[in-house]
Amino acid sequence: MSHINDWDWNTGKKILADINQWRKQFGWVEEPYASPNGESVAAIVKVDEMSFSVCENGEAWDNSFDKIWFLRYGPDNRAAGLVSDTAMWTVAVSGEPWKNWFEFVWDAKFGIHEGHITTAAQKNMEYFAVTDDQPWENGFYNLSHLAASPSGRSAAAVVQTKPINEGDIAAFQKGCFTVAVNGSPWQHEFLNAWEISFDSEEKHVAAEVRMNLNDYTIVVDGQPWNQRFSSVWQPVFNPADGSVTAPVRVAGGWTMARNGEIIWNSRLLQLWHHIYSMNGSRIAAVASPKFGRWTLAIDDVPWALTFKDLVTDPVFSPDGRHAACAGKTDGKWTVAVDGIAWNEAYDMVWPPIFSPDGKNVAAKTEKNGIYRIIVNGQPIKIDFKTLWNPIFSPKGDKLLIRGVGTVEDEGKYIRIIMSLAETLK
């Protein structure tokens, strides 16, 4: 988060807006979104018969538009949305539209720690990306799988480099897709290309590709691995040494490869969504060790705990000693930490979040239409009608809670800072 140390971490409760009053004022109010620091809440509102704006902390933006879509806050706590005016589209940040307008924009991406914004765009039958109002110099016949670098300063996407007629199988098999980084396409072309990853220093890019009808591999900075596989999933860069790993399918099942070489002994029914610990020493991935069961595999060792329906959102603690995920069995969700599930099951859980010291885990949950924050399996007994993911303070001793309340706080947007010691009593 941008400048998280500068946020107000004094314990207490603030009521920053009354969403019910917005509904009386505007008539049409879409779902609200809260800023990372919790100091602002915004929603798309209808200000005239065919005119829309954004209400932020009770005040509408000065500018209005024909349509607003995908309103979100960036890590710099500025609200941004995709907006249209007279059939043209662009991005508006804090109410101010970019200077460049396009026939359509979609798939907006924010940098993780900075306020840079990238979106896919189309104009004059060309497809390209736009970062902070700067379109790529090169346009393409198609664009998909847009990815932003960690800071958001760079962007990459799968692009179609040549036209192809529908049903022209021969032309398709010659390859017409590649990856463009900041508008510059790789020289190699492939049958298909999919998920893209940047390294932590934003100097290198990797993607999963289909080489021909039968073979798949990973491509790094335009160079394919020498090895071919029957399938692959999204590659990830090791933050410590810059090597590239990816789940790959070989005879006998799925396993993990690094720079093309197999590094895990296991052969699993499925293996995907892998992540690294911050120091690069550990790998966790969603795995299926047997038919119909899902778990986390960490450094080639699956947890004994498995789920029937789904496992998602794996995460390591900052020190890499612990891992957590969300899991679903028979339609009910819970959080598991180090292979042990929380006792309570919920209608929905969101990604688990570790405290900076790795000792505590918090998650947003929903049960019977009521949203709560759960810490280490224990609920914070404050009910919300709308809730956002909790955020730990830099020292890990406090928790930021952002939500729309119930009962005496019905319809009101609330920002709460709680002492973790108080929370865990």
JOHUUR-V8822 format. One record per backbone hydrogen bond with DSSP energy under -1.0 kcal/mol. NH is the residue of the N-H (numbers start at 1). CO is the residue of the C=O. E is the energy in kcal/mol with one decimal. If there is no record, write none. Layout:
# JOHUUR-V8822
nh={NH | NH}
co={CO | CO}
e={E | E}
This chain:
# JOHUUR-V8822
nh={6 | 7 | 12 | 14 | 16 | 19 | 22 | 23 | 24 | 25 | 26 | 27 | 28 | 30 | 33 | 35 | 38 | 42 | 43 | 45 | 46 | 47 | 48 | 51 | 52 | 53 | 55 | 56 | 57 | 59 | 61 | 65 | 66 | 67 | 69 | 72 | 74 | 77 | 80 | 81 | 82 | 83 | 84 | 85 | 88 | 89 | 90 | 92 | 93 | 94 | 96 | 98 | 102 | 103 | 104 | 106 | 109 | 111 | 112 | 118 | 119 | 120 | 121 | 122 | 123 | 126 | 127 | 128 | 130 | 131 | 132 | 134 | 136 | 140 | 141 | 144 | 147 | 149 | 156 | 157 | 158 | 159 | 160 | 161 | 168 | 169 | 172 | 173 | 175 | 176 | 177 | 178 | 180 | 181 | 182 | 184 | 186 | 190 | 191 | 192 | 194 | 197 | 199 | 202 | 206 | 207 | 208 | 209 | 210 | 211 | 212 | 216 | 217 | 219 | 220 | 221 | 223 | 225 | 229 | 230 | 233 | 236 | 238 | 242 | 245 | 246 | 248 | 249 | 250 | 253 | 254 | 255 | 257 | 258 | 259 | 261 | 263 | 264 | 268 | 269 | 272 | 275 | 277 | 280 | 284 | 285 | 286 | 287 | 288 | 293 | 294 | 295 | 297 | 298 | 299 | 301 | 303 | 307 | 309 | 310 | 312 | 315 | 317 | 320 | 324 | 325 | 326 | 327 | 328 | 329 | 332 | 333 | 334 | 336 | 337 | 338 | 340 | 342 | 346 | 347 | 348 | 350 | 353 | 355 | 358 | 362 | 363 | 365 | 366 | 367 | 370 | 371 | 372 | 374 | 375 | 376 | 378 | 380 | 382 | 384 | 385 | 386 | 388 | 391 | 393 | 396 | 399 | 400 | 401 | 403 | 404 | 405 | 409 | 410 | 411 | 412 | 413 | 414 | 415 | 416 | 417 | 418 | 420 | 423 | 424 | 425}
co={3 | 4 | 417 | 415 | 413 | 411 | 18 | 19 | 20 | 21 | 22 | 23 | 26 | 44 | 42 | 40 | 35 | 33 | 55 | 53 | 28 | 51 | 51 | 48 | 65 | 45 | 43 | 59 | 41 | 56 | 54 | 52 | 84 | 84 | 82 | 80 | 78 | 74 | 72 | 92 | 69 | 90 | 67 | 88 | 85 | 102 | 83 | 81 | 96 | 79 | 93 | 91 | 89 | 122 | 122 | 120 | 118 | 116 | 150 | 109 | 130 | 106 | 128 | 104 | 126 | 123 | 140 | 121 | 119 | 134 | 117 | 131 | 129 | 127 | 160 | 158 | 156 | 154 | 147 | 180 | 144 | 178 | 142 | 176 | 165 | 167 | 168 | 169 | 172 | 190 | 190 | 159 | 157 | 184 | 155 | 181 | 179 | 177 | 210 | 210 | 208 | 206 | 204 | 199 | 197 | 219 | 195 | 217 | 192 | 215 | 215 | 229 | 209 | 207 | 223 | 205 | 220 | 218 | 216 | 249 | 247 | 245 | 243 | 238 | 236 | 257 | 255 | 231 | 253 | 250 | 268 | 248 | 246 | 261 | 244 | 258 | 256 | 256 | 254 | 288 | 286 | 284 | 282 | 277 | 275 | 297 | 272 | 295 | 270 | 290 | 307 | 287 | 285 | 301 | 283 | 298 | 296 | 294 | 328 | 328 | 326 | 324 | 322 | 317 | 315 | 336 | 312 | 334 | 310 | 332 | 329 | 346 | 327 | 325 | 340 | 323 | 337 | 335 | 333 | 366 | 366 | 364 | 362 | 360 | 355 | 353 | 374 | 372 | 348 | 370 | 367 | 384 | 365 | 363 | 378 | 361 | 375 | 373 | 380 | 371 | 404 | 404 | 402 | 400 | 398 | 393 | 418 | 391 | 416 | 414 | 386 | 412 | 406 | 407 | 405 | 409 | 17 | 403 | 14 | 401 | 12 | 399 | 397 | 419 | 420 | 422}
e={-1.6 | -1.2 | -2.0 | -2.8 | -2.0 | -2.5 | -1.2 | -1.7 | -1.3 | -2.1 | -3.1 | -1.5 | -1.4 | -2.8 | -2.7 | -2.6 | -1.4 | -2.7 | -1.7 | -2.7 | -1.8 | -2.0 | -1.6 | -1.1 | -3.3 | -2.7 | -2.7 | -3.2 | -2.4 | -1.7 | -2.3 | -3.2 | -2.1 | -1.0 | -2.9 | -2.8 | -2.3 | -2.0 | -3.1 | -2.1 | -3.1 | -2.7 | -2.3 | -2.6 | -1.4 | -4.0 | -2.4 | -2.8 | -2.5 | -3.3 | -2.1 | -2.5 | -3.2 | -1.6 | -1.2 | -2.0 | -3.5 | -1.9 | -3.0 | -2.6 | -2.1 | -2.6 | -2.8 | -2.1 | -2.3 | -1.6 | -2.6 | -2.2 | -2.4 | -2.0 | -2.8 | -1.7 | -2.2 | -2.2 | -2.1 | -2.5 | -3.0 | -2.4 | -2.6 | -1.9 | -2.4 | -2.8 | -1.7 | -2.5 | -2.1 | -1.8 | -2.0 | -2.4 | -1.3 | -1.2 | -2.0 | -2.2 | -2.7 | -2.6 | -3.1 | -2.0 | -2.4 | -3.6 | -1.7 | -1.0 | -2.9 | -2.6 | -1.8 | -1.5 | -2.5 | -2.1 | -1.4 | -2.6 | -2.4 | -2.0 | -1.3 | -2.7 | -1.9 | -2.6 | -2.5 | -3.1 | -2.2 | -2.7 | -2.8 | -1.7 | -2.1 | -2.5 | -3.3 | -2.2 | -2.6 | -2.0 | -2.8 | -2.6 | -2.8 | -2.5 | -3.3 | -2.5 | -2.2 | -3.2 | -3.0 | -2.5 | -2.9 | -1.2 | -2.8 | -2.2 | -2.6 | -2.8 | -1.9 | -1.9 | -2.2 | -2.0 | -2.2 | -2.8 | -2.3 | -2.0 | -2.7 | -2.5 | -2.8 | -2.4 | -2.5 | -1.2 | -2.7 | -2.9 | -2.4 | -1.6 | -2.6 | -2.2 | -2.5 | -2.1 | -2.4 | -1.9 | -2.7 | -2.6 | -2.7 | -2.6 | -2.1 | -3.3 | -2.1 | -2.4 | -2.7 | -3.0 | -1.5 | -3.1 | -3.0 | -1.5 | -1.6 | -2.4 | -2.6 | -2.3 | -2.1 | -2.7 | -2.1 | -2.6 | -2.4 | -2.5 | -1.8 | -2.5 | -1.7 | -2.8 | -3.1 | -3.0 | -2.4 | -2.9 | -2.8 | -1.7 | -2.9 | -1.3 | -2.3 | -1.6 | -2.3 | -1.4 | -2.4 | -3.2 | -2.9 | -2.1 | -2.6 | -2.5 | -2.6 | -1.7 | -1.4 | -2.4 | -2.9 | -3.6 | -2.7 | -2.8 | -2.6 | -2.4 | -3.3 | -2.5 | -2.4 | -1.1}
